[in-house]
C-alpha cells in the first residue's frame, strides 16, 4: 500500500529510492532503542520499505535521530522538559531541513496515533500536519505539508 503510493506520487523524483523491507528484528531493535512501541501503521510502512532516502527514515535512521537528540539536546533542557519536548516522540520522516515528522507519545508511554506531527527543530514544538502516514505521504508529495 505505502510502496505503491510513494511510487505513484514520486514519479520523476530521482532522489526517492525505496529500500527493501525492514527485517522484523530491526524494527524491534529500533523500538527498544527509542523506548516506545511503534504504532502498527509505522511497522507496516517499515515492513514495506525501510525508508526511501528522501522523506521516510529507515529503522537505523530512526535510531540515529534519537542518538543525536540524546547526545546534543539533553543539555539544553531540564530532564522533564527534555522528555516532553524532545524524547517523547517517534521520529520516522524528515523534511530535509532539520524538522521531523513524528508521533507524539502520551505520558502513559503509548503513541498518540490520532495524528502525525511535525517537530520543528528551532522551537522544539510540534503541530499536527496529517491524520496518518498515507495522508502525510500524499500531502508531502503534493506540496501541502
ROZA-240046 format. One line per 8 residues: number of its first residue (from 0); their letters; for each residue x, y, z of N, C-alpha, C. Coordinates in Angstrom, 2 decimals, always signed. Each point is the difference from the previous one (the first is absolute). Layout:
NUM) A) X/Y/Z/X/Y/Z/X/Y/Z ~ ...
***
This chain:
0) XXXXXXXX) +0.80/-1.19/+0.00/-0.80/+1.19/+0.00/+0.85/+1.27/+0.00 ~ +0.93/+0.13/+0.99/+0.84/+1.20/+0.08/+0.98/+0.06/-1.17 ~ +0.57/-1.13/-0.32/+0.99/-0.06/-1.08/-0.63/+0.48/-1.31 ~ -1.18/-0.50/-0.30/-0.69/+0.40/-1.24/-0.34/+1.49/+0.02 ~ -0.43/+0.49/+1.15/-0.34/+1.41/+0.13/+1.22/+0.88/-0.25 ~ +1.12/-0.36/+0.58/+1.24/+0.77/-0.18/+0.46/-0.06/-1.45 ~ -0.04/-1.20/-0.59/+0.41/-0.13/-1.40/-0.85/+0.90/-0.91 ~ -1.29/+0.03/+0.26/-0.91/+0.81/-0.81/+0.28/+1.50/+0.18
8) XXXXXXXX) +0.12/+0.44/+1.25/+0.14/+1.42/+0.28/+1.41/+0.55/-0.27 ~ +1.00/-0.86/+0.02/+1.38/+0.47/-0.18/+0.51/-0.19/-1.42 ~ -0.88/-0.36/-0.90/+0.42/-0.18/-1.40/+0.77/+1.23/-0.48 ~ +1.16/-0.24/-0.57/+0.81/+1.10/-0.50/+0.97/+0.57/+1.03 ~ -0.12/-0.40/+1.27/+0.92/+0.47/+1.03/+1.13/-1.02/+0.11 ~ +1.12/+0.33/-0.60/+1.14/-0.93/-0.04/+0.64/-0.24/+1.35 ~ -0.32/+0.83/+0.99/+0.61/-0.13/+1.32/-0.69/-1.04/+0.87 ~ -1.24/-0.33/-0.31/-0.74/-0.98/+0.78/+0.49/-1.40/-0.36
16) XXXXXXXX) +0.47/-0.71/+0.99/+0.54/-1.36/-0.19/-0.63/-0.92/+1.04 ~ -1.11/-0.61/-0.37/-0.65/-0.93/+0.92/+0.95/-1.14/+0.34 ~ +0.09/-0.30/+1.28/+0.91/-1.05/+0.47/-0.76/-1.31/+0.17 ~ +0.75/-1.05/+0.18/-0.58/-1.31/+0.26/-0.77/+0.04/+1.32 ~ -0.92/-0.93/+0.21/-0.72/-0.06/+1.28/+0.96/-0.12/+1.18 ~ -0.40/+0.55/+1.10/+0.82/-0.05/+1.22/-0.22/-1.35/+0.69 ~ +1.07/-0.67/+0.37/-0.16/-1.24/+0.76/-0.68/+0.26/+1.35 ~ -0.81/-0.93/+0.42/-0.73/+0.13/+1.26/+0.97/+0.24/+1.16
24) XXXXXXXX) +1.17/-0.63/-0.03/+0.98/+0.18/+1.07/+0.48/+1.45/+0.09 ~ +0.09/+0.69/-1.14/+0.43/+1.40/+0.00/-1.11/+0.91/+0.53 ~ -1.24/-0.33/-0.29/-1.12/+0.78/+0.55/+0.01/-0.12/+1.52 ~ +0.16/-1.21/+0.51/+0.03/-0.21/+1.45/+1.18/+0.72/+0.64 ~ +1.15/-0.03/-0.68/+1.19/+0.69/+0.50/-0.26/+1.51/+0.09 ~ -0.63/+0.57/-1.04/-0.31/+1.43/+0.00/-1.00/+0.35/+1.11 ~ -1.03/-0.83/+0.17/-0.97/+0.24/+1.07/+0.70/+0.00/+1.37 ~ +0.87/-0.95/+0.19/+0.70/-0.12/+1.28/+0.88/+1.24/+0.23
32) XXXXXXXX) +0.71/+0.43/-1.02/+0.87/+1.16/+0.17/-0.80/+1.27/+0.25 ~ -1.05/+0.20/-0.77/-0.84/+1.19/+0.16/-0.70/-0.03/+1.36 ~ -0.36/-1.19/+0.43/-0.61/-0.15/+1.32/-1.51/-0.05/-0.01 ~ -0.58/-0.04/-1.20/-1.45/-0.05/-0.13/-0.40/-0.98/-1.09 ~ -1.16/-0.62/+0.19/-0.57/-0.88/-1.02/-0.40/+0.84/-1.20 ~ +0.36/-0.45/-1.19/-0.39/+0.72/-1.21/-1.46/-0.27/-0.32 ~ -0.70/+1.01/-0.50/-1.38/-0.23/-0.45/-0.02/-1.03/-1.13 ~ -1.11/-0.72/-0.10/-0.13/-1.05/-1.02/+0.25/+0.53/-1.41
40) XXXXXXXX) -0.49/+1.22/-0.30/+0.19/+0.51/-1.36/+1.47/+0.29/-0.30 ~ +0.78/+0.41/+1.00/+1.44/+0.21/-0.23/+0.70/-1.33/-0.23 ~ -0.38/-1.01/+0.76/+0.60/-1.32/-0.22/-0.38/-0.53/-1.39 ~ -1.23/+0.24/-0.42/-0.43/-0.42/-1.34/+0.81/+0.71/-1.08 ~ +0.25/+1.29/+0.20/+0.81/+0.75/-0.96/+1.41/-0.58/-0.08 ~ +0.62/-0.22/+1.14/+1.36/-0.55/+0.02/+0.06/-1.40/-0.60 ~ -1.06/-0.76/+0.15/-0.05/-1.35/-0.59/-0.08/+0.07/-1.52 ~ -0.45/+1.13/-0.54/-0.06/+0.18/-1.46/+1.26/+0.65/-0.55
48) XXXXXXXX) +0.53/+0.96/+0.72/+1.23/+0.67/-0.43/+0.73/+0.54/+1.22 ~ +1.26/-0.29/+0.09/+0.84/+0.47/+1.10/+0.55/+1.37/-0.36 ~ -0.93/+0.95/-0.21/+0.37/+1.35/-0.38/+0.00/+0.17/-1.51 ~ +0.11/+1.27/-0.41/+0.04/+0.29/-1.44/+1.11/+0.98/-0.37 ~ +0.86/+0.28/+0.98/+1.13/+0.91/-0.18/-0.42/+1.40/-0.42 ~ -1.24/+0.35/+0.27/-0.49/+1.33/-0.34/-0.85/+0.54/+1.15 ~ -1.15/-0.57/+0.19/-0.93/+0.41/+1.05/+0.07/-0.95/+1.20 ~ -0.08/-1.28/-0.27/-0.14/-1.02/+1.04/+1.34/-0.50/+0.52
56) XXXXXXXX) +0.10/-0.12/+1.30/+1.20/-0.50/+0.64/-0.01/-1.52/+0.06 ~ +1.18/-0.59/-0.04/+0.14/-1.43/+0.24/-0.01/-0.24/+1.50 ~ -0.08/-1.24/+0.41/+0.06/-0.33/+1.44/+1.32/+0.49/+0.59 ~ +1.09/-0.15/-0.74/+1.30/+0.49/+0.47/-0.01/+1.52/+0.12 ~ -0.59/+0.68/-0.97/-0.09/+1.47/+0.06/-0.82/+0.45/+1.21 ~ -1.07/-0.72/+0.30/-0.83/+0.33/+1.17/+0.86/-0.06/+1.26 ~ +0.80/-1.04/+0.13/+0.90/-0.13/+1.14/+1.01/+1.14/+0.01 ~ +0.58/+0.32/-1.15/+1.01/+1.06/-0.08/-0.54/+1.36/+0.42
64) XXXXXXXX) -1.23/+0.30/-0.37/-0.61/+1.27/+0.41/-0.12/+0.06/+1.52 ~ -0.44/-1.08/+0.60/-0.12/-0.03/+1.46/+1.37/+0.13/+0.65 ~ +1.01/-0.67/-0.54/+1.35/+0.11/+0.55/+0.48/+1.44/-0.02 ~ -0.18/+0.68/-1.14/+0.43/+1.39/-0.11/-0.75/+0.90/+0.98 ~ -1.31/-0.18/+0.07/-0.78/+0.82/+0.93/+0.44/-0.21/+1.44 ~ +0.23/-1.24/+0.37/+0.41/-0.29/+1.38/+1.41/+0.50/+0.28 ~ +0.84/+0.00/-1.01/+1.38/+0.45/+0.18/+0.08/+1.53/+0.09 ~ -0.71/+0.70/-0.87/+0.18/+1.44/-0.10/-1.09/+0.85/+0.63
72) XXXXXXXX) -1.17/-0.55/+0.22/-1.09/+0.85/+0.50/-0.31/-0.17/+1.47 ~ +0.51/-1.04/+0.64/-0.30/-0.19/+1.42/+0.51/+1.17/+0.83 ~ +1.11/+0.58/-0.41/+0.56/+1.12/+0.78/-0.76/+1.31/-0.21 ~ -0.89/+0.04/-0.97/-0.76/+1.22/-0.29/-1.23/+0.15/+0.89 ~ -0.38/-1.07/+0.68/-1.25/-0.01/+0.76/+0.19/-0.66/+1.35 ~ -0.91/+0.33/+0.90/-0.12/-0.76/+1.24/-0.52/-1.39/-0.40 ~ +0.26/-1.04/+0.79/-0.40/-1.36/-0.39/-1.48/-0.15/-0.38 ~ -0.90/+0.56/+0.78/-1.43/-0.13/-0.31/-0.35/+0.72/-1.30
80) XXXXXXXX) +0.61/+1.15/-0.21/-0.27/+0.75/-1.23/+0.57/-0.72/-1.22 ~ +1.19/-0.59/+0.13/+0.57/-0.78/-1.09/-0.92/-1.16/-0.35 ~ -0.48/-0.67/+1.02/-0.89/-1.14/-0.22/-1.24/+0.44/-0.78 ~ -0.59/+1.09/+0.41/-1.24/+0.49/-0.62/+0.22/+0.57/-1.40 ~ +1.02/+0.80/-0.18/+0.16/+0.74/-1.27/+0.83/-0.74/-1.04 ~ +0.78/-1.00/+0.41/+0.88/-0.68/-0.95/-0.17/-1.51/+0.04 ~ +0.22/-0.59/+1.13/+0.14/-1.45/+0.09/-1.32/-0.77/-0.16 ~ -1.12/+0.65/+0.28/-1.28/-0.71/-0.08/-0.64/+0.15/-1.38
88) XXXXXXXX) +0.79/-0.33/-1.01/-0.47/+0.01/-1.39/+0.60/-1.20/-0.72 ~ -0.71/-0.48/-0.99/+0.53/-1.07/-0.86/+0.18/+0.63/-1.38 ~ +1.23/+0.39/-0.30/+0.33/+0.65/-1.26/+0.16/-1.06/-1.09 ~ -0.68/+0.17/-1.13/+0.09/-1.01/-1.06/+0.16/+0.58/-1.40 ~ +0.00/+1.32/-0.12/+0.15/+0.63/-1.31/+0.57/+1.40/+0.20 ~ +0.54/+0.58/-1.06/+0.63/+1.31/+0.09/-0.36/+0.87/-1.19 ~ +0.04/+1.30/+0.21/-0.21/+0.91/-1.13/+1.33/+0.43/-0.61 ~ +1.11/-0.50/+0.54/+1.32/+0.31/-0.53/+0.58/+1.31/+0.52
96) XXXXXXXX) -0.75/+0.70/+0.83/+0.45/+1.30/+0.53/+0.21/-0.04/+1.50 ~ +0.06/-1.18/+0.57/+0.21/-0.13/+1.44/-1.26/-0.29/+0.79 ~ -1.14/+0.08/-0.65/-1.26/-0.30/+0.66/-0.37/-1.46/-0.27 ~ -0.76/-0.60/+0.91/-0.37/-1.40/-0.14/-1.50/-0.17/+0.12 ~ -0.52/-0.96/-0.75/-1.38/-0.42/+0.13/-0.01/-1.13/+1.03 ~ -1.01/+0.02/+0.85/+0.04/-0.92/+1.13/-1.38/-0.28/+0.57 ~ +0.01/-0.97/+0.89/-1.12/-0.22/+0.92/+0.43/+0.59/+1.33 ~ -0.93/+0.58/+0.71/+0.28/+0.38/+1.38/-0.31/-1.21/+0.87
104) XXXXXXXX) +0.67/-0.08/+1.11/-0.24/-1.10/+0.93/-0.66/+0.59/+1.25 ~ -1.09/-0.60/+0.39/-0.78/+0.47/+1.15/+0.75/-0.28/+1.30 ~ -0.34/+0.69/+1.07/+0.67/-0.22/+1.28/-0.02/-1.46/+0.48 ~ -1.00/-0.78/-0.44/-0.06/-1.41/+0.40/+0.91/-0.89/-0.84 ~ +0.76/+0.59/-0.95/+0.95/-0.76/-0.82/-0.58/-0.54/-1.29 ~ -1.29/+0.23/-0.23/-0.64/-0.48/-1.23/+0.08/+1.08/-1.09 ~ +0.26/-0.40/-1.24/+0.03/+1.00/-1.08/-1.40/+0.55/-0.27 ~ -0.05/+1.29/-0.25/-1.24/+0.67/-0.40/-0.15/-0.22/-1.50
112) XXXXXXXX) -0.91/-0.86/-0.38/-0.19/-0.33/-1.42/-1.12/+0.81/-0.65 ~ -0.46/+1.03/+0.68/-1.09/+0.80/-0.55/+0.47/+0.96/-1.08 ~ +1.33/+0.21/-0.09/+0.52/+0.95/-0.99/+1.50/-0.21/-0.18 ~ +0.50/+0.55/-1.10/+1.44/+0.10/-0.25/+0.35/+1.47/+0.21 ~ +1.13/+0.23/+0.64/+0.44/+1.35/+0.34/+1.33/+0.31/-0.69 ~ +0.26/+1.28/-0.17/+1.35/+0.42/-0.38/+0.62/+0.58/+1.26 ~ +1.22/-0.44/+0.28/+0.78/+0.49/+1.13/+0.99/+1.00/-0.57 ~ -0.19/+1.25/+0.39/+0.83/+1.07/-0.54/+1.23/+0.19/+0.88
120) XXXXXXXX) +1.17/-0.21/-0.61/+1.24/-0.04/+0.77/+0.44/+1.35/+0.56 ~ -0.45/+1.10/-0.56/+0.40/+1.30/+0.54/-0.73/+0.32/+1.31 ~ -1.23/-0.48/+0.13/-0.81/+0.35/+1.18/-0.36/-1.22/+0.84 ~ +0.37/-1.20/-0.46/-0.25/-1.24/+0.74/-1.46/-0.18/+0.34 ~ -0.85/+0.32/-0.95/-1.43/-0.16/+0.18/-0.59/-0.71/-1.20 ~ -1.19/-0.55/+0.21/-0.67/-0.73/-1.07/-1.30/+0.68/-0.39 ~ -0.41/-0.29/-1.23/-1.33/+0.38/-0.44/-0.50/-1.10/-0.92 ~ -1.28/-0.21/+0.01/-0.61/-1.06/-0.80/+0.08/+0.33/-1.48
128) XXXXXXXX) +0.38/-1.01/-0.82/+0.09/+0.21/-1.45/-0.76/-1.03/-0.82 ~ -0.35/-1.13/+0.60/-0.67/-1.06/-0.75/-0.75/-0.90/+0.96 ~ -0.98/-0.73/-0.55/-0.78/-0.90/+0.85/+0.66/-1.37/+0.16 ~ +0.83/-0.38/-0.98/+0.70/-1.28/+0.05/+1.17/+0.03/-0.99 ~ +0.72/-1.11/-0.11/+1.18/-0.02/-0.87/-0.37/+0.18/-1.46 ~ -1.05/-0.64/-0.47/-0.41/+0.16/-1.40/-0.34/+1.46/-0.31 ~ -0.67/+0.66/+0.94/-0.34/+1.41/-0.15/+1.26/+0.86/-0.04 ~ +0.99/-0.33/+0.83/+1.27/+0.72/+0.00/+0.70/-0.16/-1.33
136) XXXXXXXX) +0.12/-1.23/-0.48/+0.69/-0.26/-1.27/-0.70/+0.76/-1.12 ~ -1.30/-0.08/-0.06/-0.76/+0.69/-1.04/+0.20/+1.52/+0.10 ~ -0.13/+0.54/+1.18/+0.17/+1.43/+0.18/+1.42/+0.46/-0.31 ~ +0.98/-0.79/+0.39/+1.40/+0.37/-0.23/+0.28/+0.08/-1.50 ~ -0.38/-1.02/-0.74/+0.29/-0.04/-1.43/-0.87/+0.95/-0.81 ~ -1.09/+0.48/+0.58/-0.84/+0.99/-0.66/+0.29/+1.41/+0.51 ~ +1.13/+0.17/+0.71/+0.43/+1.29/+0.56/-1.07/+0.65/+0.87 ~ -0.68/-0.81/+0.77/-1.03/+0.50/+0.91/+0.41/-0.09/+1.45
144) X) +1.14/-0.62/+0.25/+0.52/-0.14/+1.38/+1.34/+0.72/+0.07
***
